[in-house]
Amino acid sequence: MAEQARIGILGGGAWGTALAVTLRESGARVQVWARETVVTEALSAGQGNPVFLPGVAIPALPASTDMADLSGCEAILAVVPAQFARASFTTLRPYLSPGTPVVLCAKGIEQTSLKLMTDVLGESLPEAIPAVLSGPSFAADVAAHLPTAVTLACADPDIGRDLVDIIGRPTFRPYLSDDLIGAEIGGAVKNVLAIACGVVEGLQLGRSAHAALIARGFAEMTRLGVALGGRAETLAGLCGLGDLVLTCSSSQSRNMSFGKALGEGQTVSGILAERKAVTEGVATAPAICALADRAGIDMPICEAVNTLLGGETDLQDVIGRLLSRPFKGE
């Protein structure tokens, strides 16, 4: 890729905006696509992103609601929420040259098909070269140039190195991997586990319970990832354990703050009605549990979250079921 490559950002939310800022700093020519006119007009005028990343100073970025403006990009960073990815990829297809890398930056599993984003991409944009960017990274931190490290997974090592060279900055450090499945599963499962950690926080069950839930949740993540073809060492890295620790430890996480509100007695519909940004773990939980059931994998924490989200039982009953499980070896 050229030193000043033209890179498209598919999605103008907080994370897409932060990545656009990073790419701009690295010398890339950036083009943002967003669905919301108020976002594209503000970004183009140098007024930041008042809808999804308020209060963060952002230099003017070329932005449009017309996906045709992504034509000719040498790579695309796909940052649309997982449940909208297929429709967005289908719309993008006429404007994408064969062999263009598409870096999947959203974390989730398609609820209707139980497919990973790499599978969705392969079906809707078969000419694209898939990559996955995932790891412990809050958008506000990245936009403010605070030190961040992530995993960039790509099966083609040469393209992977090109992407690292384009995306990487001293304060934004991609570590290269070829395990796309591991990177995807880590990012998807941690959102569900973060809801559980938020519930623990909302109910004031203590730091010991919080730590235990992260550790046992990591075991669930690893079991599923390995069963689906990922590697345990990938999930022990930035895109698995690293992302899990961050997302489960700060109310800055949309998923953890959602769980905290649940623990404090608010309803699922009430919490979601007050939010502009997508809380991926809510849509991902049923897909994770269905995948685990199909693979014969035990994921009691994720199942508990899914039960809560479905309104099948109350908090105290769910916690009671988890705490009354038989004692087992670790």
N, C-alpha and C positions, 0 to 999 in steps of 0.2 A: 504493500500500500504506500501511497505517496506520503511524504513527511507531513504535508498539510492536507491530510485526507479529509474528504467531505463525509461526515458521519450524521446519520439521521437518528433522531430520538422519537420513537413511536410511543407517545404518552406524555402529557404535560403535568403529571402529578408532582408531589414533593420529590420523589426519588428520580424521576425523569429530569426534573429541573436541576437537581444537584449533580447528576451525571453530565448534563449539558454544560454546567459551569466548569466541572473538572476537565472535560474535553476541550473546552475553549481555552482553558489555562495551558493545556498541553500543546496548543497550536493547531488543533483540528478546526476545520470549518464546520460548524454545527448548524443543523436545521431541525427545529422542533415541530412535531405535529401534536396538536391537542384537540380534543373535542369541543372544549369550551372557548367561545370567542373572547370572553373576558380575560382568560388566561393568555391567549396568544397576543392580544392587544397590549396587555401589561408587559409581557416578556419582550415584545418587539420595541416597546417604548422605554425600556430600562427601568420599569417600575416594579420589578420582581414578580413574584407569583402570589398575589393577595389571597387567592382561594386555597391553595394547598401548602404554601410555604410562607405564611405571613411574617412580616417583621425581619426578613432576611434580605440584605442588600444584594442584588444580582445585576451584573452588567447587562446591557441590551443583548438579546439573543434573537436571531431570526426565527419566527414562529408563525404557524399557519394552521387553519382548520382544513386545508385542502391536502389530502394525502399525495396528490400528484407532485407536490413540492419536494417529496422525498426521492423523486426520480434522479438517478445518477449518483446516489450515495454509494460509497465504497463499503460501508458496513451500516447495519441498523442495530440500535440498542432498543429492544422491545420491552417497554415498561408499562404496558397496559395491564390491568388486573387479569388474573388467570382466567376468570369466567368470561371475559370479553376478548380473549386472545384470538380464538378461531375466526370470529367475524372480522377482527381487525386485520389478521393475516390475509384473509380472502380479499378484502378491499385493497390491501397493499400489493397483491400479486402482479397486477398489470404494470406497476411502476418499479419492480425489482428485477435487476439483471441476474441471469443465471450465475450461480457461484458466489453470490454475495453473502458474506457472513451475517447471520442474525443472532445477536447475543440476547439470550433470554434473561431478563432482569427481574421479572415478577415471580413471586413464590406461591405456588399452589398446584392443584390438580383439578382437571376439568371434571366438574361434578356429574355431568350427564353421561360421560363416557368412561370415567375413571382413568383417563389417560394423562401421562406426564406432558409438560409443555413441549418437550422435544418431539413427542409423538404427534401432538397437535400441529406443530410446525411442519413435521414431515408430511402430514396429510394435506395441509393447506398451502404450504410453500415448499414443495418437494425439491425445487432447484436451489434452495438456500443451504448454506453451510451452518449447522447449528453450533452454538456455544452457550455456556451458562455462566452468569456472573452472580455470585451469592456469597454472603458472609456478614459478619457483624458490622453493620453500617447504618447509622441514623442519617437521614437526608440532611438535617440541619447541620450535623457535624461535618459532613462531606462538603456541603456548600460553604461552610466557614473555614475550609482547608485545615481541619483538625486531623491528626494522624489516624488513618484507617487502613486496615488490611483485609483483603477479600480473596476468594477463590475464583479463578477464571478457568473453566473446564472446556476443552475443545479436543476433539479426536485427532485433528490434524495439527501436529506440533508447530509447523511453520506458520500456519495461520494464527495459531494460539500466540506465538511469540510476536507476530505483527500486531495483534490486538493488545497485548500487554504493552508494547512500545507506544501505541497510540493512547491507550487509556491511562497508563501508569504515570504517577507523579510522585515526588518525594513524600507527599502526605497522603497519597492514595496508591496503595501497593497491592497489585494483583499477583497472586501466587498461582502458577500454571499447573493444571491437572488434566488428565484425559478421561476422568471419571464423571461423565455428565449425569448419570443416574444418581450417584452418591450426592453430587452437588444439588440436584433437584430435590431429592427426598429430604435432605437436611433442611433446606429452606422451607419446604411445605410443612413438615411435621412440627418444627419449632414454633410455628404460629399457633397451632392447636395447644401445644404444651404451655405456651405463654398465657393463654386464656386460663388454664388451670392454675398457674402461678398467681395470676391476678385474683382469682377466687380466694386462694389462700391468703393473699394480702388483704382483700376486702373483709374477710371473716376474722382477720387478726389471729391466724393459727400459729404464728411464730416463725422465726428464721430457720429453726430446725426442720420444720415441715417443708418450708420453701426449698431448702437444700436437698432434702430427700426426694422431693418431687422432680427437681432438675436431674438428679442422678438416675432415678428410675425412669424418668422420661427419656433420657439419653439412651438407656438400654432399649426402650421401645423403638426409638428412632433407628438405632443400629440394626435391630432384628429385621425391621421392615426393609431398610435400605439394602442389606445383604441379600435378603430373600428375593428382591427385585433385580439384583444384578450389580448393585453398587459395592464399594469396598469399605470395610470397617475403618481403615486408616483415613479415608476421605472424610468420613463422618466424625472422626476424632479431631478433625482440623477446623479451619476457619468456617467453612460452610455448614458444619454440623454443630459440634460442641461450642465453637466460638460464637456462632449466631444464637444458639440456644441460651447461653449465659447472658448475652446482652439483652435479648428480647424478654427474658424472664426476670430481669433485674431492674427494670426502669419503667415507670409509668409513661415515659416518652414513647414507649411501644404502644401502638394502637391496640394490639391484641391483649397485652397485659392490662392496659387501662380498661378495656372492655370487660375482662374477667373480674377486675377489681370492682367495677360498677355492679356486676352480677352478684358478687359476694356481699356487696352493701345493700342488696335487696332490689335493685332496679331490674326491669324486664328486658329481654332481648330486643323486642320491637321498640321499646322506649329508648334504649341506648343507640340503636342504629338510626332512629329517626333524627337524632341530634347531630349525626356525623355527615360530613361531606366526603371524606376519604373512605375507601373500602377497607373493611376489617377482614383480611383474607382468611384468617383462621375459622371464621364462621361458615364460609362456604366450603372450606377444605376439610373440616372435621368429618362430615358424613362420607366423603370420598376416601379419606384415609382409613376409616373404619371398614368400609366395604372392601378396599384393597387388602387390608389385614385379614379380613374374614376369608377372602378368596385364596390368600396365600397360607392360611392356617397359622397366622401370627397372633400372639397374645399381646394386646395393647390396652390394658385396663384404664390407664389415665386418659388416653384419647377417647376411649369408649365412654368414659364418665362425662367428658366434655360434650361429646355428641348427644348423650342422653339429656344433659342439661339444656343444650341449645334446642333440642326437639320438644322440650316441655313435658317430657315423659315422667319426670319425677322432680322432687325439690332438692335443694342443696344438702340438707341434713341427711336425707336418704342416700344420696350419691356418696357423700363422705363416709357414711356408715358402711356402705357396701365395700368401699376401698379398704377401710380399716379392718374389716372382718374377713378379708381374704386369708386363705391358709398361709402359714409361715412356710417360706421356701428358702432353698440355698441361693446365694447371690450368683 
